[in-house]
Amino acid sequence: MEDFFIDLFQQRFLQYAILTGILASIACGIVGSYVVTRRISYIAGSIAHSVLGGMGAARYFQVVYGWQWLHPLHGAIVAAIAAAIIIGLVSLKTRQREDTVIGAVWAIGMAIGILFIAKTPGYNEDLMGYLFGNILMVSPGDLWLIAGLDILVIAIGLLFYHQLLAVCFDEEFARLRGIRVEFYYLLLLCLTAFTVVLLVTIVGIVMVIALLTLPAAIASYFAKRLWQMMIIAMAFTVCFTFSGIAISYGPDLPVGATTILLAGTVYIAISIGKQFFSPHS
């Protein structure tokens, strides 16, 4: 742990990693609270896994056709938005088949990604990093892209706070108030897609849903209003990402797995504590 704090002031990659965690935690706190409140974590999981298809395709065109401007995160954004819109439209039109479509988008996205990775010359270590998370490898270019996505998520999430709040808690009441529920539901899924892309750089595709939902789920125990839940979730996400980097640095453990293990342990401990020590239990 001591080595981490010494190197933090000397190593640029550690500074980038901490900054990435802080930036992503803001969007994570806002959108994660919406996801937990609306109970669409299974949809977020499908979106998260489908981004591998976009990443694999972007990497393929980058290597094979020399499109150096095309970054895997660009492909992730396109794939995530496409998955969000497809799932959202099907959910709104035919709810009885919602789970099947979610599973199909999940599987197709992963399959496309694997096929593109298999046909891309060379060893695609960077894509494997996205699969399991590698926040220590964030570049300045990645950081700018993450910051841009973060600003977009914050702006939309706060600008339409009341509409999204109504959609999350009571769709029928929102319709009676004249709110376009379908539009804001799709907007929420798109916000989730952007946040998923942000978090992929930290914990990877496999565990992104955990970091999106666990801090917000913990925050729900301490908050009475949605905006309070968002702030608390942001704070927990910052703590988990910073602690995950610090704890894993010395023993050279995977940062993403360490972060999720820490978040999961805290969530279980608080859940059990609330169950046994709550005055209403």
C-alpha positions as CSV (number, residue, x, y, z in Angstrom):
1,M,0.0,0.0,0.0
2,E,2.9,2.4,0.8
3,D,4.4,1.8,-2.6
4,F,1.1,2.8,-4.2
5,F,0.9,6.2,-2.5
6,I,4.6,6.8,-3.4
7,D,4.1,5.9,-7.0
8,L,0.9,7.8,-7.2
9,F,2.7,11.1,-7.3
10,Q,5.3,9.8,-9.7
11,Q,3.6,7.5,-12.2
12,R,1.3,9.1,-14.8
13,F,-0.6,5.9,-15.5
14,L,-1.7,5.7,-11.9
15,Q,-2.9,9.3,-12.0
16,Y,-4.8,8.6,-15.2
17,A,-6.4,5.5,-13.5
18,I,-7.6,7.5,-10.5
19,L,-8.9,10.3,-12.6
20,T,-10.8,7.8,-14.8
21,G,-12.3,6.3,-11.7
22,I,-13.5,9.7,-10.5
23,L,-15.0,10.6,-13.8
24,A,-16.8,7.4,-14.3
25,S,-18.1,7.3,-10.8
26,I,-20.1,10.5,-11.4
27,A,-22.0,8.9,-14.3
28,C,-22.2,5.6,-12.5
29,G,-23.8,7.3,-9.5
30,I,-26.4,9.1,-11.6
31,V,-27.4,6.3,-14.0
32,G,-26.8,3.4,-11.6
33,S,-29.4,5.0,-9.3
34,Y,-31.9,5.1,-12.2
35,V,-31.1,1.5,-13.2
36,V,-31.6,0.2,-9.6
37,T,-34.7,2.2,-9.1
38,R,-36.3,1.1,-12.4
39,R,-35.0,-2.4,-11.9
40,I,-33.5,-2.8,-15.3
41,S,-30.1,-4.3,-14.3
42,Y,-30.7,-7.3,-16.5
43,I,-31.1,-5.0,-19.5
44,A,-28.0,-3.2,-18.5
45,G,-26.2,-6.5,-18.4
46,S,-27.3,-7.3,-22.0
47,I,-26.1,-3.9,-23.2
48,A,-22.8,-4.4,-21.4
49,H,-22.0,-7.7,-23.1
50,S,-23.1,-6.6,-26.5
51,V,-20.4,-3.9,-26.6
52,L,-17.8,-6.6,-27.4
53,G,-19.3,-6.8,-30.9
54,G,-18.6,-3.1,-31.5
55,M,-15.2,-3.3,-30.0
56,G,-14.2,-6.3,-32.0
57,A,-15.4,-4.7,-35.2
58,A,-13.6,-1.4,-34.5
59,R,-10.4,-3.2,-33.8
60,Y,-10.7,-5.3,-36.9
61,F,-11.1,-2.3,-39.2
62,Q,-8.4,-0.5,-37.3
63,V,-5.8,-3.3,-38.0
64,V,-6.9,-4.7,-41.3
65,Y,-7.9,-1.5,-43.1
66,G,-5.6,0.9,-41.2
67,W,-8.4,3.1,-39.8
68,Q,-6.2,4.4,-36.9
69,W,-8.8,7.0,-36.0
70,L,-11.3,4.3,-35.1
71,H,-10.9,3.3,-31.4
72,P,-12.5,0.2,-29.8
73,L,-14.5,2.5,-27.5
74,H,-16.0,4.1,-30.6
75,G,-17.3,0.7,-31.6
76,A,-18.5,0.1,-28.0
77,I,-20.6,3.3,-28.1
78,V,-22.3,2.3,-31.4
79,A,-23.0,-1.3,-30.2
80,A,-24.3,-0.1,-26.8
81,I,-26.7,2.4,-28.3
82,A,-27.9,-0.1,-30.9
83,A,-28.5,-2.7,-28.2
84,A,-30.3,-0.2,-26.0
85,I,-32.7,0.9,-28.7
86,I,-33.5,-2.6,-29.9
87,I,-34.2,-3.8,-26.3
88,G,-36.1,-0.7,-25.5
89,L,-38.4,-0.9,-28.5
90,V,-39.1,-4.5,-28.0
91,S,-39.8,-4.0,-24.3
92,L,-42.3,-1.3,-25.1
93,K,-44.1,-3.2,-27.8
94,T,-44.0,-6.8,-26.7
95,R,-43.2,-7.2,-23.0
96,Q,-43.9,-10.9,-23.1
97,R,-40.9,-11.5,-25.3
98,E,-38.6,-9.1,-23.5
99,D,-36.4,-11.6,-21.8
100,T,-35.8,-13.6,-25.0
101,V,-34.7,-10.5,-26.9
102,I,-32.4,-9.4,-24.1
103,G,-30.8,-12.8,-24.2
104,A,-30.5,-12.7,-28.0
105,V,-28.9,-9.2,-28.0
106,W,-26.5,-10.4,-25.2
107,A,-25.5,-13.5,-27.2
108,I,-25.3,-11.9,-30.6
109,G,-23.1,-9.1,-29.4
110,M,-20.6,-11.4,-27.8
111,A,-20.6,-13.8,-30.8
112,I,-19.9,-10.9,-33.2
113,G,-17.1,-9.6,-31.0
114,I,-15.5,-13.1,-30.8
115,L,-15.7,-13.6,-34.6
116,F,-14.0,-10.2,-35.3
117,I,-11.3,-10.8,-32.7
118,A,-10.6,-14.2,-34.2
119,K,-10.2,-12.7,-37.7
120,T,-8.0,-9.8,-36.6
121,P,-4.3,-10.4,-37.2
122,G,-2.1,-10.4,-34.1
123,Y,-2.8,-10.9,-30.4
124,N,-5.6,-8.6,-29.3
125,E,-4.4,-8.1,-25.8
126,D,-6.1,-4.7,-25.5
127,L,-9.5,-6.2,-26.3
128,M,-9.0,-8.9,-23.6
129,G,-8.2,-6.0,-21.3
130,Y,-11.6,-4.5,-22.1
131,L,-13.2,-7.9,-21.4
132,F,-11.8,-8.1,-17.9
133,G,-11.0,-4.4,-17.2
134,N,-7.6,-2.7,-17.2
135,I,-7.9,0.8,-15.8
136,L,-4.1,1.0,-15.4
137,M,-3.8,1.1,-19.2
138,V,-6.0,4.1,-19.8
139,S,-4.4,6.6,-22.3
140,P,-4.8,10.3,-22.5
141,G,-7.0,9.8,-25.6
142,D,-9.2,7.3,-23.6
143,L,-9.4,9.9,-20.8
144,W,-10.8,12.6,-23.1
145,L,-13.3,10.2,-24.6
146,I,-14.4,9.1,-21.1
147,A,-14.7,12.8,-20.0
148,G,-16.8,13.6,-23.0
149,L,-19.2,10.7,-22.4
150,D,-19.3,11.7,-18.7
151,I,-20.4,15.2,-19.5
152,L,-23.1,14.0,-21.8
153,V,-24.5,11.5,-19.3
154,I,-24.5,14.2,-16.5
155,A,-26.1,16.8,-18.7
156,I,-28.9,14.5,-19.9
157,G,-29.4,12.8,-16.5
158,L,-29.8,16.1,-14.6
159,L,-31.6,18.0,-17.4
160,F,-34.4,15.4,-17.5
161,Y,-34.2,14.4,-13.8
162,H,-37.9,14.8,-13.0
163,Q,-39.1,13.0,-16.2
164,L,-36.8,10.1,-15.6
165,L,-37.8,10.0,-12.0
166,A,-41.4,9.7,-12.9
167,V,-40.7,7.0,-15.4
168,C,-38.7,5.0,-12.9
169,F,-41.3,5.1,-10.1
170,D,-44.7,5.2,-11.7
171,E,-45.2,4.9,-15.5
172,E,-49.0,5.3,-15.4
173,F,-48.8,8.4,-13.3
174,A,-46.2,9.8,-15.7
175,R,-48.5,9.2,-18.6
176,L,-51.4,11.0,-16.8
177,R,-49.1,13.9,-16.4
178,G,-48.4,14.0,-20.1
179,I,-44.9,12.7,-20.0
180,R,-43.7,10.8,-23.0
181,V,-42.9,7.6,-21.2
182,E,-41.6,5.7,-24.2
183,F,-39.2,8.5,-25.2
184,Y,-37.8,8.8,-21.7
185,Y,-37.5,5.1,-21.2
186,L,-35.4,4.9,-24.4
187,L,-33.4,7.9,-23.2
188,L,-32.7,6.1,-19.9
189,L,-31.5,3.0,-21.8
190,C,-29.2,5.1,-23.9
191,L,-27.8,6.8,-20.8
192,T,-27.2,3.3,-19.4
193,A,-25.4,2.4,-22.6
194,F,-23.1,5.4,-22.4
195,T,-22.3,4.6,-18.7
196,V,-21.6,1.0,-19.5
197,V,-19.0,2.1,-22.0
198,L,-17.4,4.3,-19.3
199,L,-17.3,1.5,-16.8
200,V,-15.9,-1.1,-19.3
201,T,-12.5,0.7,-19.0
202,I,-12.5,0.1,-15.2
203,V,-13.8,-3.4,-14.5
204,G,-14.4,-4.8,-18.0
205,I,-17.4,-6.1,-19.8
206,V,-17.8,-9.2,-17.6
207,M,-18.2,-7.3,-14.3
208,V,-19.5,-3.9,-15.5
209,I,-23.1,-4.6,-14.3
210,A,-21.8,-5.1,-10.8
211,L,-20.1,-1.7,-10.6
212,L,-23.2,0.0,-12.2
213,T,-25.6,-1.5,-9.6
214,L,-23.8,-2.3,-6.4
215,P,-22.9,1.3,-5.3
216,A,-26.4,2.5,-6.1
217,A,-27.9,-0.5,-4.2
218,I,-25.8,0.4,-1.2
219,A,-26.8,4.0,-1.5
220,S,-30.4,3.1,-1.4
221,Y,-30.1,2.0,2.2
222,F,-29.0,5.5,3.2
223,A,-31.0,7.7,1.0
224,K,-34.7,8.8,1.1
225,R,-34.7,10.7,-2.2
226,L,-33.3,9.8,-5.6
227,W,-30.8,12.7,-5.8
228,Q,-29.4,11.7,-2.4
229,M,-29.0,8.2,-3.7
230,M,-27.1,9.5,-6.7
231,I,-24.6,11.5,-4.5
232,I,-24.0,8.6,-2.1
233,A,-23.6,6.2,-5.0
234,M,-21.0,8.5,-6.5
235,A,-19.1,8.6,-3.3
236,F,-19.1,4.8,-2.9
237,T,-18.0,4.3,-6.5
238,V,-15.0,6.7,-6.0
239,C,-14.1,4.8,-2.8
240,F,-14.4,1.4,-4.5
241,T,-12.4,2.3,-7.6
242,F,-9.6,4.1,-5.6
243,S,-9.4,1.3,-3.0
244,G,-9.5,-1.4,-5.7
245,I,-6.5,0.3,-7.5
246,A,-4.6,0.8,-4.2
247,I,-5.2,-2.7,-2.8
248,S,-4.4,-4.5,-6.1
249,Y,-1.2,-2.5,-6.9
250,G,1.3,-4.1,-4.5
251,P,0.3,-7.8,-5.0
252,D,-0.3,-7.2,-8.7
253,L,-3.9,-8.4,-8.7
254,P,-6.5,-7.6,-11.4
255,V,-7.9,-4.2,-10.5
256,G,-11.4,-4.8,-11.9
257,A,-11.9,-8.0,-9.9
258,T,-10.5,-6.5,-6.7
259,T,-12.9,-3.5,-7.1
260,I,-15.9,-5.7,-7.6
261,L,-15.0,-8.0,-4.7
262,L,-14.7,-5.0,-2.5
263,A,-18.0,-3.5,-3.6
264,G,-19.8,-6.9,-3.3
265,T,-18.4,-7.5,0.2
266,V,-19.5,-4.1,1.4
267,Y,-23.0,-4.6,-0.2
268,I,-23.5,-8.0,1.5
269,A,-22.2,-6.7,4.8
270,I,-24.5,-3.7,4.8
271,S,-27.5,-5.8,3.6
272,I,-27.0,-8.3,6.5
273,G,-26.4,-5.5,9.0
274,K,-29.6,-3.7,8.0
275,Q,-31.5,-6.9,8.2
276,F,-30.4,-7.9,11.7
277,F,-30.0,-4.5,13.3
278,S,-32.8,-2.4,11.7
279,P,-35.3,-1.3,14.4
280,H,-38.1,-2.4,12.0
281,S,-36.9,-5.9,11.5
